[in-house]
């Protein structure tokens, strides 16, 4: 599942970042700020109409992501 589909407050693990073919640099930008495979992530808040921005904690840092960015980050539940 993608980060835009997860439950608030639950702990997940980043599986992969899938950037669109026309913008491969976005993958590098997301990885540079900490969205790396194996990193733990928690969705703290969803914006208006649950379409972003998304407040996300990855590792010890907190970021706001656009809906399109959250959709690129594939995660798995830590409890699986």
C-alpha positions, -999 to +999 in steps of 0.1 A: +000+000+000+011+036-004+016+062+023-015+081+013-036+050+021-024+042+057-041+047+090-032+076+112-008+069+140+002+034+130+038+024+124+049+013+089+081+006+071+092+021+037+094-006+010+103+015-020+099+050-035+083+048-070+089+081-089+071+088-121+090+081-153+090+118-163+104+130-129+130+105-116+147+132-095+117+131-071+128+097-059+162+111-050+147+140-032+124+118-011+153+095-003+175+124+007+151+135+034+148+100+048+123+079+029+146+050+024+137+013+023+135-001+059+130+033+075+100+035+099+073+060+091+041+072+108+013+093+092+004+119+118-022+140+101-041+143+068-051+176+053-084+189+041-105+162+025-078+137+033-059+147+001-029+164+017-008+178+028+002+149+049+022+153+081+046+124+083+073+113+107+101+093+092+129+083+116+133+112+140+121+139+115+087+153+106+078+164+071+047+177+052+042+158+019+019+165-010-007+139-019+013+131-051+045+125-030+028+103-004+013+082-032+049+074-045+060+059-012+051+023-008+050+010+028+043-022+047+029-026+082+055-032+108+032-057+125+031-081+095 
